[in-house]
Amino acid sequence: MSCFSFLKVMMVLFNLAIALGGAALLGIGIWVSVDGTSFIRLFGSLSSSVLQFVNVGYLLIAIGAVLFVLGFLGCCGAQKESKCLLITFFSIILIIFIIEVAAAVVALVYTSIAETILQGTVTQTLKNDYGKNKDVTSIWNSTMEEMKCCGLMNYTDFNGSYYLEHHKQYPLFCCKNDTHCTAEIAHMANITGCFPKLLSEIRSNAGAVGGVAAGICVLEIAAMAVAMYLYCRLDEK
């Protein structure tokens, strides 16, 4: 088997796996969007925490769709020896790679700004929907119960909220589950917010996350190299 044939077969198999993985993520994303409560029960407290900060369902649908399209382009481009599909595959991966590098730089340089924006967005959701929206309330209750935390940063996130206005008290999670949670009791209890605890969990696994990110970058570079090699060799055939 020639080098061209070997790389062509590997390209087809690799992108077939990507397409199947994308389809799986697409299915999971739809499931999370339709039935987030079951997702929380299956994956536990960390999943409920993540759901507070990112719309996981739509994120998985977007990632799954992109992976499926990429896998389809790479697989069909290699199998049919189509220069158009191969160069499209190469271009999309190059764009994704550039976006990933840019996002990593921005995340390192503007981490505090990103955290501030995230806090402002999630805090508003907490104030407006906790105690009123069943799904939001269920997710936050699961998070605060499992992680032993209160609100996003602390109990003051509930100041001026729908829940405080209608129940005349803070959630019991903010007062170590006392029967009545007032501002004074919540202040004395000093329960940590869920956001700092989630950041702590993420930072404790930073090495694994960095390793996965580096592995993905290597795969992207390899895929671009193989796609360009096949593209160039087709001119010789």
Helices and strands as residue ranges (DSSP letters): H 3-34, H 36-43, H 45-53, H 56-79, H 83-109, H 111-129, H 134-147, G 155-158, H 162-167, G 172-175, H 183-189, H 194-204, H 206-236
